[in-house]
């Protein structure tokens, strides 16, 4: 029988980039400052980073890229043939313009170059003569019905003066890398060749055990790197990709197996259900019946909390499926057993909402020791960072004394001054907002290892990835409570004034019928700097490069902001006389409380807000959700926002306003959002639409993802094989002493955020 893993043998992944030897060398030193900085903009800083910057696809000279598939807004690299070029003076202004058309034999794409005079463009005209074939790289834009690349990078095959390189381009697959306006795919290819050539097997850690490679017929790491970056046949890169998919799965599964084994080796307090306690009293006063799904999950939680090993369970469910009630029932089981429960929420708005809903459900049961409080009750306290000193001291004392059976809070719960000595259950809501260390800091407050329940209403894509990779116990709530009227979704083109006008008319109609309307903006103020960001960190992944001389490119629209939109709506005829409130995360707590109270009561029936209202906010009268610049939000956020309306008996309506081009990937994402209200269906859609490297939510965490080639939906067989092998390895060798290359890869490849996205335990 295997021995439990001791705490000191637990391996906690290090932060990405702690790499030694050749792989840790700076690209600015290896390749020069200019190339190194250009690669740095892609998140590629070291030799190791560059080797793991895999080609997105492979081309060959004899097969031109299908231009019809290009989408506005995408940064692309295509192989095509020049069909015409035209150099002329610009109309009505100084300067010249060169228009070059390239073709795949069926469709065309326009290349546009600008110059102060024609002589500055003649070298482009000579190289891009009719019949020339090459690679062209840039961001697709639209102008007067044409799709175009403005000032693209390019390399024609005739440019190659080295005979071997020319033969290689003709006969070998051409790796095409994720690139940018600062550095083209073929420049990245040359950079990779420079750093790969001198490497030996001793320089690159081998993550896959030899027996595993033999079982699955996989090449060693050096053979695979050469096959991926410099293939001579399609079979070379195909076999290499398969190897690295196995490697990514194996490294991730090993990290998860280590964490899980370490936690399960700890002892937890068993809380047996107690008849006649606060949980039974709570069930008796519930004003509604739990769904069959809620009872099923509740029974599982009851059984696992009654065991002496830590429960580690994920509860995922549709927006409004009743996860909080199920979690509260589990918390009360712990309180009945003499323990305490803590609920950790990512925002003050959500923490306050939880406090209001839980105290409302418990009634006198939440007022133990108070006049009118139930004899078998407990206390429920709220702890947030912005609380006044007196209220904070009172909450801290109630938690430390055990008087408060349930403690609800934000990151403030993680403070060292917060003591919850009898902590028996930790509930983490919207776990993707927290890192592993934050979660563990809260669990460490108990005398024994607390049970853990993780809740999320966003199974896109992080929960899908988590349930596929993480060795988690998972429960799912799909059934919505009876009486919900549902939500319809429509896309509103921002360039159709009458459609936008009708949006505000519909808001007025709903308000007059007693409804409420949210209007969500991606920014707080018009003057915010930086990328196109929402309040919780989502950023658009488009190129920030603009061309000063680009007379053809469409101007980039400023993003909607709370302050500007609120002012504009107060002057909109359709909303004349309608009170309009404002809400965002930078407001003082009392101002936010007042804004939500006024909205719920109908004093300000229209609330202009950031995504601070994305999760947990429950106003049954809310019937309209207008999302401005909807293309700037992820599917997960859009689904959560939509879940804020239609929570009562009246049907809800979501209007997604966007200026995205109908051919763009952003519009395709919105169309998928409008087509279904099923979050689990959206999860699969999101994974299909996302780039390969984004599966772990790299844009959400703000760090590079260690998952680049593994495909969640298609590679289930690889994931299963890696999970089984990693479990077996960790069971016999928890510190990975027999596999130093794997141990190094785990430490180098899994940063805190990536591990949190995968583990959720």
N, C-alpha and C positions, 0 to 999 in steps of 0.2 A: 504493500500500500504506500502511495506517495506521501511524503512528509509535507505538512503545510509550509508555505513560504514565509520565512521570517521577515520582519519589517526591514531589517538592515540589508536584505538581499533584493529588496524592491528596486527596480531600475526606473528612474524617472527620466523621460526623454529631455535632452538638453535643447537649447534654442537653436534654430536653424542657423547654420553658418559657422558653428564651432568645428571647423575642419582643419586638420593638420596636413603637413607635407605639401606635395605639388598641388593637390586639389584645393587647398586653402589659399593659394597665391592670388593676389589681386590682378584682375585683367588689365587695369591701367598700367601695371608694371610689365605684364607679359605681352600686351598687344599695343601699348601706347595710350596716352591720355585720351585722345579723341575717340578711338574705338571703344576704350574701356568705359568712358562716360556715356556713349551712345547705348552700349549694352546695359549699363546701369539703369537707364530709363526703363528697360524691360524687366528690371528686377534681377539682372544677371550680373554678379559682381566678382565672382571667383571662377577659377578653372573648373571646379566641381559644378558650380551653377551652370556654366556653359555646356558642359558635357550632358547635363540633364535638361538642357533647353532643346527638346526633341523636335525634329521636323514635323510640321503639321500634316504634310502629305508629300507625295513624290510625283514628279512629272517626267516626261521625256519629250525630246524635240519633235518626234513624229506625231505626238498627240496634243493638239491644241486644247486650251482650257475652254470649257463651255461658258461663254460670256453671259448667256441668258440667266445663269444661276446667280450672278453677282447681285448683291443687295446694297442699296444706298446706305452709307454709313459704315460699311465694313472696310477694314484695311486688308487689301488683297495683293497677292502676287499671281500673275497669270502668264501663261505662255501663249503667244499669239503672233500673227503675221501682219506686217504693215500693209495696208491697202491703199493709202493715199496720204499726202501731206500738203499743207497749204500755209505759206508764210505771207503775212500781210500786215499793213499798218492798222492799228485799232481805230475804230470810228469815233470821232469827236474828242479824242484825247491823244496825248503823245505816247509813244511806245509801240511795240510790235507784238503780234500774237502768232504763234505757230500751232495750228490744229493738225493733229496726226490721228488718222483712224486706223485701228488695229482690228483684226477679224479672226474668228475661229472657223471661217468658212461659211457660217450661217448668219451670225450676229456680229455687230460692231460695237466698239467702245472708243470714245473720244479721249485723246490725250491733249492737254492744253498747256502750252508754255508761254510765259510772258517775258518781255525784255524791253529795255529802254530804247533799243534800236535793233534793226534787223540783223546786223552783224553779230550781235550777242546770241542769236538763235540759229545761225547758219550751221554750226557744228552739229546741233541736234538734227537739223534737216538733212545733212549729209549722212549721218549714221542711221537715221530712220527713213531710209529710202524705200520705195515700194518694193515689196517682196522680202524685206529683211525680217528675220524671225528672232525672237528673244524673249526675255522675261521682263515684265513691267510691274512695278509695285507702287501702290498709293491708296488713298482713301476714296471710295466711290461716292460721287456726289451727282446731283441731277441739275440740268440746266436746259430749259426750253425743250423738254422731251428727250434729251440725250442723257445717257449716263456717261460720266467722264472721270478721269483722273487728272488732277491739276498738279503740274510740276512733278510728275512721277519719277521715281528712280527707275533705271532700266539698264539692261545689259543685253546686247545682241550677241548671237552666237558667232557672228563674224568678228566681234571684238577680241576673241581669244587668239592671242598670238603664239601661245604655247601649243605645240602639236598634240602633246599628250592630253592637255586639258581639253582641247577641241574634240579629240576622240572620246574622252570621258563624257563630255556633254552629250555627244551624239549617241553613244552606246550604253551608258550607265544611267540608272535612275537619278533624277535631279532632286535632292532634298530641298523642300521649300519650307522655310522656318517662319514661325510667328515673328513678324518684323514691325518696324515703325517708320515714320517719316525720317528719323535720324539715322537709321541703318537698314539697308535692304537685305533680303534673304540671302543673296549670293555673297554679300559681305560677311554675314554671319557664318556662312559655309566655310569661307576662307579662314575666319577666326578659329572655328572649330578644328579645321585641319592643322592649324599652327599649334594648338595646345595638345591635340590628340597624338600627333606624330611621335613626340619623345616619351610618352607615358609607357610604363611597364605594368605588369600584373601586380607588382608590389605597391604601386602607387594608388591603386583603386581597390577598395574593400569589396570582397566577394560576399554578398548578403545571403545567397542561397546555399544551403548545405549541399554537399556533393551528392548525397543519396537522393535528395529531392530533385536535383537537376537531372540525374540519371533516370529517375522514375518518369519524369515529364519530358525527357528529350530536349533539354534546354542548353544553350551554349553558355560558356563562362562569360564573365562580365566584360573582359577586354574584347573578345570575339564579338559580343553583342554590340558594344559601343562602335566598333568599326563597321559592323553590318548596318547599324542604324544611321550613322553619319556619312559613311562612304560606301554604300552598297554597289556591288557590280551587277547584281541581278535583283529582281523583285523578291525572290526567295530570301535574300540576305536580310532585307529590312523587315520582311514579314516575320521571320524567325526571331529576329532581335526584338521586335515589338512584343511578341508573345512572351519572351523571356522577362522583359521589363514589366509587363503586366503582372506576371507571377511575382516578381520581386517587390513591386509596390504592395501587392496584397499581403505578401509574407511579412514584410517589415511592419506594416500597420497591424496585422493580426498578432504579431509577436508582442508589440507594445501593449496592445489591449489585453492579451493573455497574462502578461506580467502584472499589470495593474489589477485586473480582476482577481487573480490568484492571491495577490497580497491582501486585498480587502476581505476576501472570503475566509482568510485564515484568522481574522479577528473574531472575537466573541461579541455578540449583540445581546441586548436584553429582550427576552421574550415577553410579549404583552398578550396574554390570553384574553379573549372576549369576556366581559363581565356583565351578567344580567342585572337589570335594574339600575344601571349607571347612566352617565350623561349621554352615551351614545344611543341607548334605547329611548331616552327622553327626547333626544333630537329627532329620531326617526318618527316618533309619535306626533310631533308638532309640525312635520313637513307639510306644507300646503299643496303638495303635488306628489304624484307617484313617480318613483324612479323607473327608467326604462329597463327593459330586459338586459340590455347591454351594460347599463350602470350596475345592476345587481350582480351580473357575472364578474365584472372587474372588482367590485367591492368584496366579493367572496374570496377572490385570489389575494387581494391585499390583506384581508383578515387572516388568512392562513399563513402568509409569509411573515407578517408582523408578530405572529404568535410563535415563530421559530427562533432559536438562539443563534442563528447566523444572520448577517446583515441582508435585509432585502435590498436589491438593487433593480429597480423596475422603472421602465419607461411607460408612461401613459400618453399616447398620442390620440388625438381626436379632432373631429371637425370643430370649427368655430361654433360655439354655442351648444356643444354636445353634452355639457354638464360634468366636465372633469372636476371642477372645484368642489361640487357636492360630494363626489366620490372620495376626493382627497380629504375633505373635512370629516367624513365618517371614519376614515383611517386615523386621523389625528385624534379624534375623540376616543378611539380604542386605546391609544397610548395614554391619554389623560386618565381614562378609567383605571389603567394599570399603575398610576402614580408617576407617569412620565410627563414630559413636555414635548411639544411639537413646534417647529419653526418653519415659516413659509417665507421664502426668499423671492422677491420680485425685482425685475430689472429697472423699473421706474417708480417714482413717487406716486404718479397717477394710478398705476396699476396696484401698488401696495395699498393705497387708500381705498381703491375700489374693492379689493379683497377684504379689507377691514370692514367696510360698510356692509358688504354682502354677507360675510360670515357672522357678524354681530346681528344682522337682521334675521338670518336664518335661525340663530340660536335664541334670540330674544332674552328672556330672563336667565337662560342657561349661561349667558356670557357675563352675568352680573353677580357672581358669587361674592358674598360679603357686603353687598350693597342693599339698600332699601328696595324691596321688591324682587331681589334676586332669588333664583331658585336654589334650594338647599343642596342639590346634587350638581350645581353648576361649577363653572370655572371663570377665569378672567381671560379676555383677549386683548392684547396690547399691540399698539403700532409704534414702530421705531424707524424714523427716517432722519436723514442728515440735516434737514432744515427745521426740525422741531425746536421750540423754545427750550431754554435751560430747565425750567421747572417741569414741563411735560416730559422732557427727556429723562430727568432724574427719577420721576415717578415710574416711567416705563422700565427703566433699568432695574429699579428696586423690585418691581413686580416679577420681572424675569429671573433675577438672581435669587429671590426668595422661594421661587416655585409657585407663588400665588397665581401667576399667569400660566395657564396650561398651554396657551397658544400665543406665540410671538410672531407678528407679521412685520416685515420690514424690507428695506432695500439693502444696498451695499453697507449701510450703517450697521447691520447685524454682524458684519465681519470684524468690526473693531475689537481690539483687545479688551476694552472696558466692558463689553457686553458679556455677561455670564448667564448661561442657561444650563445649570449643573445637571438637571435630570433629562437632558435632551435625548429623546428616544426616536424621533422621526424628523427628518429634514425633507421638506417639499420644495422643489426648485421649479418655479414657473418660467416658461420660455428659457430653457436651459442654454440655448445657443447664445444668449447674451452674457454668459458667465464662463470664466476659464476654470480649468480643473483645480488650480490652487485656491481660487475663491471658494469653490464648493467645499474643498477639503478643510479650509479654514473654519467654516461653519460647523462641519461635522466634528471637528476636533474639540468643540466646546463641551461635548458630552463626556460623562465618566466612562461610558462604554461606546463602542462604535454604533452610531445611530443607524436605523433603517433609512433608506433613501428612496424617494419617489420623485421622478423627473416628469414634468408635464410639458407638452408642446402642442400647439394648434397649427403648427406650420410644418407639415411633412414634405416640404419642398425647399431645397433638395436635401437639406442636412439630415432630416429624420429618415428619409429613404436611404441615404448613405449609411446612416448610423445603424439602422436595423439590418442592412445588408452586411456590414463589416463587423460592427461591435457584437461581442458575444453577450448580448443583452437579453434579459427577460422583458418581453414587450406585451403590452395590452393596448387594444385599439377600441375606440368608441366611434362608430360610424352613424349611429342612430340619433336623430335630433329629437328633442322633446316635442310632444304633441302640441299643436296649436301654432307653430311657427308658420308664417305665411310665405316665406321664401323671398328671394331677391332676384330681380332681373338686371341685366348688365348691357349697357350700350356704349359704343365708342363715338365720341363727338369730335369731328375734325376741327382743329382750332382755326383753320383758314376758311371755314364756312360761317360767316357772321350770323346768319339766321339760325343756324344750329346752336351756336353759343348763346344767342339771345333766348332761344327756346329753353335752354338749360335753366336760365334764371327764372323764366316764367314758370317752369315746372316746380322749381324750389318754392316760389310764391304760392302756387296752388297747394302744395303739400303743407306749408305753414298754415294757410287758411283753413285746412282740414284738420288742424291740430297736431301736425307732425313737426319734426325737427330735421334740420339739414346740417351735415358736416361739409365743409369745403376744405380740402387738404392741399397744401402747397409744399414743394420741396425745400423752400428756404424760409427763414424768418424775416430777413430784411433784404432789400434789393442790393445793398452794398456788400454782401458777404463775398469774401475772396475764396480762392481755391477752386477745386473741381466742383462739378455739379453734384452737390451732396444734399442728402436729406439729414434730418437731425440725428438719426441713429447710425450714420456712417456709410450708408449706401452711396456708391459713387458710380457714375456712368463710365463705361470702359471704352468710350470712343476716343479718337485722337484729339489732343489739344492743339495740334499744329494748325495754324492759319497762314495763308499766303497773302501778303500785303498787296500784291499786284493782281490778285485773282479777281478779274472783273466778272467771271462767270459763276463763281461759287455763291450759293445762297447764304445770306448772313445768318449767323447763329443767334437764335432768339434768347433774350434774357429769361431766366426761370422765374416762375411766379413766387412771390413772397407773401407771407402772412400780412405784413403791415400794408403793403401796396394793394393787395387784393381786398382786404377789409375796407380800406378807404374807397376803392373803386366801387365795390358793391353798395356802399352807403349812398353812392350817387347814381346807381343804376335804376332807371325808371321802374323796372319790373319788381324791384324790392323796396320801393318807396314806402316809408313808414314801418319797415320791418327792422327790429333791433338786431344788430350784428355784433357778436362777441369775438374775442381773439384768445388763442391758446397756443403756447409753445413752452419748451423746456426751460427757457431762460427767465420766465416769469417767477416772482416770489411765490412761495407755497400758498400763502393766503389768497393771492390773486388768482392762482390756478384753481383753488378750491371754489372761490366765488364764481369764476367763469363757468366751471362745470355745474355748480348749483343753479346758476341763472339759466343755463342751457337746459338742464333737466326739468326745471320748473316752467320753461317756456317764456321766461322774461327776455331772453335773447335766443330766439328759436333758430338762428343761423350762427354756427360757430366756425370761424376760419382758423385752421390749426395746422401744425406740422404733424408728423407721424407719431407724436407723443400720445395720441389717442388710438394708436394702432392696435393695442392689445388690452383686453380686460375691461374697457369702458363699456358700461351697460346702461343705456338709456332706452327703454322699450318704445318710447314715442318717436325715436329717430327713424325716419323712413327714407331719407335721401343721403347719399354719399357722392359728392362731386370731387373727383381727383384731378387736379390741374397738373399739366406736364406728366401725365400718367406713364409715358414711356420711360421716365427717369426712375421708376420704381421697379423692384423685382416682383416676380409673380407671388412670392411669399407675402410681401408687404401688401400687394394689391388684394390678395385673398383675405388677409387679416383686416384691412380697412373695410372691405365689403361686408365683413362679418359684424361690423358695428351697427348695421341697419337691418330692419326686418326682424328684430328680436322680440317684437310684440305680436299683436294679432293682425296688424296691418302689413301688407306687402311692402318690401323695400325696393329701392331703385338705386343702382350704381351707375354714374355717368363718368366715363373715363375720357377726359379732354386731352387731345394730343396733337402736336404738330409733326409727328413722325411721318415720313414718306410711306405710302402704302407698300412699296417694295422693300422696305427696310426690315431688318431682323427685329427691331423694337416693335414695329407695328404687328409683325407676326406673333410676337409674344402677347400683345394686347388682344389680338384676335383669339388666341387660345384661352386667355383669361375670360373673355366675354362668352365663350362657347360653353362653359361649364361652371357650376358652383361646387363641384366635387373636388375638395382639396387633394384627395388621394390621386385622382386622375390628373390634376394639375402637377402633382409631384413627378409623375412619369413624363409629362409633357415638358416640364422644366429641365429635367435631366437630358431629354432628347435635344432641346434647343440650346443648352449651355455648351460652351467650348469644353474640350476634354479636361483642361486643367482647373475648371471651376467647380468640380463636383463637391469639394469640401467647403465651398463657400468662401473662396479666397478673397473675393471682393468684399464680403461681409467682414472678414477678420482683418483685412488690410495687410495680410502677409501672403507670401507665395505659398501655394498649395504643394504638398509633397505628392499629391496624386495627379499624375499627368496623362498616363496612357490607359489606366484601368477604367473600364466602362461599367458603371453600376448595373445597368439593365442587361447588357449582353454577356458579361463575364462572370455569371453566377457560378459556373463550374470552377473557374480559377479561384474565386473567393472561398468556395467550400473546401477545395483542396488545401489552400493555404491555411485556412482556419484550423482544420484537423491537424495538419503537420505542426503548426505553431503551438497549439495546445499541448501536443505530445512532447515537443521539444522543451517547452517551459516547465512542464511537469517534472521532467528529469533533470533539467539544467536551468534553473530559474535565473541565474546571473549570466547565462549564455557564455560560460567560460570555454565551451568547446567550439563556439562559433564567434571568434573575435570580430570578423568582418561584419556579421549581422549585428553584433552589439554596437559597433561603431556606426553602422547605418541607422539603427534605431535612434541613437543619440543625435546624429546629424540631421536626420530627415523629419523628425516629428517635433515641431515646436509646440508650445503650450496650447495655442489656439487650435492647431490641427488635431491634437490629441483630444481636446475637448469636443470638437465636432464629431469625432468618431466614437468616443467612449460613452459619454452621457451616463456614467455609472457612479 
